[in-house]
Amino acid sequence: MNLLSWPTALLFAGIAVPLLLLLYFLKLRRQERSVSSTLLWKKAVLDLQVNAPFQKLRRNLLLFLQLLLLAAVLLAIADPVANFLDRPQKNVVIMIDRSASMQTVEEDGRSRLEHATEAAVDYVSHLDADVRAMVISFADVPTVECTFTHDARRLARLIRGIEAIDGPSRIGEALPLAVAYSTNLVDIPGIAASSVPEAAVGDAADIEFFSDGRIADADQQYVMRGTLRYYRVGARNDNAGIVAFDVKRIWDRPGMLSVFVQVANFGPDPIQSDVSISLNGKLLPGAGAVREVSLGPGQAFQDGRPAERDGGSADQDLPPAQNVLFEFFHDSGGVIEVRLHRADALATDNVVVAPIDPPRQVRVLAVTDRWPVELYLTRFMKELEIEDFQLMKPDAFEQAPDDALIAEGRSAFDLVIFDRHDTDRLPPGNYVSFGCLPKIEGVSAGDDIEGEPLIYGREDHPLIRYVNYDGLYVARWRRLELPPHAVTLIEGSDSVVMAMLTDPGHRYVITAFDLLESNFLNEVAFPIFMQNAIGYLAGGGMIADRRLVQPGETISIALPPGAQEVRIRRPNGHIDEPPVPRGSFVNYARTQDVGVYEVSFDDDRAGPELYAANLLDAVESNIAPADKFRVGSEAVESIERDAKVNEPLWPYLAAAAILILLLEWWIYNRRIMI
């Protein structure tokens, strides 16, 4: 228990208690009277002794009750607070989750974020006066809402101003930031105390974490300093949502669109719902535009393991997720919307949108000067019915004018294949390199590796799907040095043989071996791989993956030549005009809302370029709040389900004082009557 106003109570006690005792020490002034009997003399003598000054206090019930009453009043003035947790450190970092799941509407009609901010404000209001606190809100990236301060009113105002976004919850950046603020820099050798802020030189801060515990990457983090306390908010778990989505044009039939969605139920009860598809705001004609899905109850997780279901009924045996495929003919552009028609606790995951482009023929360029490779590629492109396929010598490629290789700020070809030609002439686009490397940062080659077998292939990746690499023999390949975010596709015992690398506007498939030093060209795996590459990278005239993002991710916008202005209309109708940098791209990160973002340039008569943000996150859609989650190997359990932090005790003391006063009044009047 803490006494928030103990100096004031101590001052009042120093005045009131001596006065009360003095009343019992004072000698009464009495009048002399004649009496007819001395029966009451003995009692009168005792009364005189009690009221004589400097006499020893005798046991007196009224005095005891009055002292008890005074003690209750003084304790109430001291403003005592019952602590349901350890006393906080001098510095406190308050972390508030504002991800999509925090938009869940609870039974009282308020969102989880409202409950979390209310609990955080209550926590701040009961901090000691000497405690400094700061506030970090987070979803996929953190935001410092308030630096360290003693001002509880400022903290409360900024906490109430936090707004949720439609993005996923990840603490990969937020937790290290909080840990950094919780580090006592004075303890670090080589850092002078005079060179760091005052807040950083105090005691190590505690981290107060307000969330529903639906954190995708929590087990990949750790806390080096301070203490992490988790306050769970939320109770509802009835939700279903769209967790996977893909839209493609069938590259050999460009007019046909294939739209795939996966709907999952995370609630405890089976559900039935309709799933519809619309184009440019209108439901597609025909009965196939609306499908019914029947989903069994979702799996709850206990200690990281799926809990056993109470089985028996047919509904219980239904799968908790179902795939839905829409196929239709559409030979122009537009916006596709797929919607799950169900009112549940979280609405963000009930809709996905995607812009589509008009169909066009796939354009493929091969840069090589070796006739066997030219022969094989020409034959395979003919078999794949790629009509716009061009061959170019390496020297001709390097000397070609920009307008032959670049169109509208991007590569003029949907796919460029390099055969033993290292180059840095790489406009935004899709590239496959055999026996060579793109000249980009973080990519280099080391010594040669000979005579080793291929060990692993990532068969779930679209580029390697159905590619039988078991029969692939490679005589020699170069050891690759790649950035950490590169995705391994095929590897040997200790080195990468094929990898995919993505950066804004580019996708590179890097192969460490020469085609003519392997049997790849002679295997059935090669045309399957090329078909996958054309379908996945070139897309057959479909939208580029760069135009589909999760909320909070940065979209990279290619600038047309001479563009001076960029206007971005957000899903809520607001228009942003980011500055146009020098270069060919604008990076835009204000994608917090699900929906379509319209990008236009200057007087763009061709119409806006469309981007779309969709949640598509099973962790966020599974809204059942977690009683605990793991940070690294440590399990962090919630302190209280309702995130109750402290409780003031003065109302109870005031009530006790009133009861004592009534008891003292009753005893006094009873004695008078007797």
QUIVEN-V323997 format. One record per residue. N is the residue number from 0. RES is the residue in one letter. SS is DSSP state (~ for helix, > for strand, _ for the rest). Layout:
N_RES_SS, N_RES_SS
This chain:
0_M__, 1_N_>, 2_L_>, 3_L__, 4_S__, 5_W_~, 6_P_~, 7_T_~, 8_A_~, 9_L_~, 10_L_~, 11_F_~, 12_A_~, 13_G_~, 14_I_~, 15_A_~, 16_V_~, 17_P_~, 18_L_~, 19_L_~, 20_L_~, 21_L_~, 22_L_~, 23_Y_~, 24_F_~, 25_L__, 26_K__, 27_L__, 28_R__, 29_R__, 30_Q__, 31_E__, 32_R__, 33_S__, 34_V__, 35_S__, 36_S__, 37_T__, 38_L__, 39_L__, 40_W_~, 41_K_~, 42_K_~, 43_A_~, 44_V_~, 45_L_~, 46_D_~, 47_L_~, 48_Q_~, 49_V_~, 50_N_~, 51_A__, 52_P__, 53_F__, 54_Q__, 55_K__, 56_L__, 57_R__, 58_R__, 59_N__, 60_L_~, 61_L_~, 62_L_~, 63_F_~, 64_L_~, 65_Q_~, 66_L_~, 67_L_~, 68_L_~, 69_L_~, 70_A_~, 71_A_~, 72_V_~, 73_L_~, 74_L_~, 75_A_~, 76_I_~, 77_A__, 78_D__, 79_P_>, 80_V_>, 81_A_>, 82_N_>, 83_F__, 84_L__, 85_D__, 86_R__, 87_P__, 88_Q__, 89_K__, 90_N_>, 91_V_>, 92_V_>, 93_I_>, 94_M_>, 95_I_>, 96_D_>, 97_R__, 98_S__, 99_A_~, 100_S_~, 101_M_~, 102_Q_~, 103_T__, 104_V_>, 105_E__, 106_E__, 107_D__, 108_G__, 109_R__, 110_S_>, 111_R_~, 112_L_~, 113_E_~, 114_H_~, 115_A_~, 116_T_~, 117_E_~, 118_A_~, 119_A_~, 120_V_~, 121_D_~, 122_Y_~, 123_V_~, 124_S_~, 125_H__, 126_L__, 127_D__, 128_A__, 129_D__, 130_V__, 131_R_>, 132_A_>, 133_M_>, 134_V_>, 135_I_>, 136_S_>, 137_F_>, 138_A__, 139_D__, 140_V__, 141_P_>, 142_T_>, 143_V_>, 144_E_>, 145_C_>, 146_T_>, 147_F_>, 148_T_>, 149_H__, 150_D__, 151_A_~, 152_R_~, 153_R_~, 154_L_~, 155_A_~, 156_R_~, 157_L_~, 158_I_~, 159_R_~, 160_G__, 161_I__, 162_E__, 163_A__, 164_I__, 165_D__, 166_G__, 167_P__, 168_S__, 169_R__, 170_I__, 171_G__, 172_E__, 173_A_~, 174_L_~, 175_P_~, 176_L_~, 177_A_~, 178_V_~, 179_A_~, 180_Y_~, 181_S__, 182_T__, 183_N__, 184_L_~, 185_V_~, 186_D_~, 187_I__, 188_P__, 189_G__, 190_I__, 191_A__, 192_A_~, 193_S_~, 194_S_~, 195_V__, 196_P__, 197_E_~, 198_A_~, 199_A_~, 200_V_~, 201_G__, 202_D__, 203_A__, 204_A__, 205_D_>, 206_I_>, 207_E_>, 208_F_>, 209_F_>, 210_S_>, 211_D__, 212_G__, 213_R__, 214_I__, 215_A__, 216_D__, 217_A_~, 218_D_~, 219_Q_~, 220_Q__, 221_Y__, 222_V__, 223_M__, 224_R__, 225_G__, 226_T__, 227_L_>, 228_R_>, 229_Y_>, 230_Y_>, 231_R_>, 232_V__, 233_G__, 234_A__, 235_R__, 236_N__, 237_D__, 238_N__, 239_A_>, 240_G_>, 241_I_>, 242_V_>, 243_A_>, 244_F_>, 245_D_>, 246_V_>, 247_K_>, 248_R_>, 249_I_>, 250_W__, 251_D__, 252_R_>, 253_P_>, 254_G_>, 255_M_>, 256_L_>, 257_S_>, 258_V_>, 259_F_>, 260_V_>, 261_Q_>, 262_V_>, 263_A_>, 264_N_>, 265_F__, 266_G__, 267_P__, 268_D__, 269_P__, 270_I_>, 271_Q_>, 272_S_>, 273_D_>, 274_V_>, 275_S_>, 276_I_>, 277_S_>, 278_L_>, 279_N__, 280_G__, 281_K_>, 282_L_>, 283_L__, 284_P__, 285_G__, 286_A_~, 287_G_~, 288_A_~, 289_V_>, 290_R_>, 291_E_>, 292_V_>, 293_S_>, 294_L_>, 295_G__, 296_P__, 297_G__, 298_Q__, 299_A__, 300_F_>, 301_Q_>, 302_D__, 303_G__, 304_R_>, 305_P_>, 306_A__, 307_E__, 308_R__, 309_D__, 310_G__, 311_G__, 312_S__, 313_A__, 314_D_~, 315_Q_~, 316_D_~, 317_L__, 318_P__, 319_P__, 320_A_>, 321_Q_>, 322_N_>, 323_V_>, 324_L_>, 325_F_>, 326_E_>, 327_F_>, 328_F_>, 329_H__, 330_D__, 331_S__, 332_G__, 333_G_>, 334_V_>, 335_I_>, 336_E_>, 337_V_>, 338_R_>, 339_L_>, 340_H_>, 341_R__, 342_A__, 343_D__, 344_A__, 345_L__, 346_A__, 347_T_~, 348_D_~, 349_N_~, 350_V_>, 351_V_>, 352_V_>, 353_A_>, 354_P_>, 355_I_>, 356_D__, 357_P__, 358_P__, 359_R__, 360_Q__, 361_V__, 362_R_>, 363_V_>, 364_L_>, 365_A_>, 366_V_>, 367_T__, 368_D__, 369_R__, 370_W_~, 371_P_~, 372_V_~, 373_E_~, 374_L_~, 375_Y_~, 376_L_~, 377_T_~, 378_R_~, 379_F_~, 380_M_~, 381_K_~, 382_E_~, 383_L__, 384_E__, 385_I__, 386_E__, 387_D_>, 388_F_>, 389_Q_>, 390_L_>, 391_M_>, 392_K__, 393_P_~, 394_D_~, 395_A_~, 396_F_~, 397_E_~, 398_Q_~, 399_A__, 400_P__, 401_D_~, 402_D_~, 403_A_~, 404_L_~, 405_I_>, 406_A_>, 407_E__, 408_G__, 409_R_>, 410_S_>, 411_A__, 412_F__, 413_D__, 414_L_>, 415_V_>, 416_I_>, 417_F_>, 418_D_>, 419_R__, 420_H__, 421_D__, 422_T_>, 423_D__, 424_R__, 425_L__, 426_P__, 427_P__, 428_G_>, 429_N_>, 430_Y_>, 431_V_>, 432_S_>, 433_F_>, 434_G__, 435_C__, 436_L__, 437_P_>, 438_K__, 439_I__, 440_E__, 441_G__, 442_V__, 443_S_>, 444_A_>, 445_G_>, 446_D_>, 447_D_>, 448_I_>, 449_E_>, 450_G__, 451_E__, 452_P__, 453_L__, 454_I__, 455_Y_>, 456_G_>, 457_R__, 458_E__, 459_D__, 460_H__, 461_P__, 462_L__, 463_I__, 464_R__, 465_Y__, 466_V__, 467_N__, 468_Y_~, 469_D_~, 470_G_~, 471_L__, 472_Y__, 473_V_>, 474_A__, 475_R_>, 476_W_>, 477_R_>, 478_R_>, 479_L_>, 480_E_>, 481_L__, 482_P__, 483_P__, 484_H__, 485_A__, 486_V_>, 487_T_>, 488_L_>, 489_I_>, 490_E_>, 491_G__, 492_S__, 493_D__, 494_S__, 495_V_>, 496_V_>, 497_M_>, 498_A_>, 499_M_>, 500_L_>, 501_T_>, 502_D_>, 503_P__, 504_G__, 505_H_>, 506_R_>, 507_Y_>, 508_V_>, 509_I_>, 510_T_>, 511_A__, 512_F_>, 513_D__, 514_L_~, 515_L_~, 516_E_~, 517_S_>, 518_N__, 519_F_~, 520_L_~, 521_N_~, 522_E__, 523_V_~, 524_A_~, 525_F_~, 526_P_~, 527_I_~, 528_F_~, 529_M_~, 530_Q_~, 531_N_~, 532_A_~, 533_I_~, 534_G_~, 535_Y_~, 536_L_~, 537_A_~, 538_G_~, 539_G_~, 540_G_~, 541_M__, 542_I__, 543_A__, 544_D_~, 545_R_~, 546_R_~, 547_L_>, 548_V_>, 549_Q__, 550_P__, 551_G__, 552_E__, 553_T__, 554_I_>, 555_S_>, 556_I_>, 557_A_>, 558_L__, 559_P__, 560_P__, 561_G__, 562_A__, 563_Q__, 564_E__, 565_V_>, 566_R_>, 567_I_>, 568_R_>, 569_R__, 570_P__, 571_N__, 572_G__, 573_H__, 574_I_>, 575_D_>, 576_E__, 577_P__, 578_P__, 579_V__, 580_P__, 581_R__, 582_G__, 583_S__, 584_F_>, 585_V_>, 586_N_>, 587_Y_>, 588_A__, 589_R__, 590_T__, 591_Q__, 592_D__, 593_V__, 594_G_>, 595_V_>, 596_Y_>, 597_E_>, 598_V_>, 599_S_>, 600_F_>, 601_D__, 602_D__, 603_D__, 604_R__, 605_A__, 606_G__, 607_P__, 608_E_>, 609_L_>, 610_Y_>, 611_A_>, 612_A_>, 613_N__, 614_L__, 615_L__, 616_D__, 617_A_~, 618_V_~, 619_E_~, 620_S_~, 621_N__, 622_I__, 623_A__, 624_P__, 625_A__, 626_D__, 627_K_>, 628_F_>, 629_R_>, 630_V_>, 631_G__, 632_S__, 633_E_>, 634_A_>, 635_V_>, 636_E_>, 637_S_>, 638_I__, 639_E__, 640_R__, 641_D__, 642_A__, 643_K__, 644_V__, 645_N_>, 646_E_>, 647_P_>, 648_L__, 649_W_~, 650_P_~, 651_Y_~, 652_L_~, 653_A_~, 654_A_~, 655_A_~, 656_A_~, 657_I_~, 658_L_~, 659_I_~, 660_L_~, 661_L_~, 662_L_~, 663_E_~, 664_W_~, 665_W_~, 666_I_~, 667_Y_~, 668_N_~, 669_R_~, 670_R_~, 671_I_~, 672_M_~, 673_I__
